[in-house]
Amino acid sequence: EENQHPKAKRAIVTQGPLPVVVAINQPGQEEVEIKQYPVSELMKEDIVDTCGAGDAFVGGFLSQYYQDKPIDTCVSAGIYLSREIVKGSGCTFPDRMEWKE
């Protein structure tokens, strides 16, 4: 995937329940590719504690990024993990993780 160029500059913005925004600028190009990734809404009663959600997103994202997965996969893993974190008190993981690429 062309977005995986090692010197491409990337900016990823999370916005809680709003879409994740990814901006990618390839070396030597003025254009910036911007893509939004929707975040499925959680029921209000499922949200226990948002502390650690951003860190969890980064962890999920980087776990795939360092395996050279496409940006779409990286964002998907980040969204998944951050959604799991907000369902519990503090930064705790469920007994079983079920994210699939």
Secondary structure as UniProt FT lines:
FT   HELIX           2..4
FT   TURN            6..7
FT   STRAND          9..15
FT   TURN            16..17
FT   STRAND          18..25
FT   TURN            27..28
FT   STRAND          33..37
FT   HELIX           44..46
FT   TURN            51..52
FT   HELIX           53..65
FT   TURN            66..68
FT   HELIX           71..85
FT   TURN            86..87
//
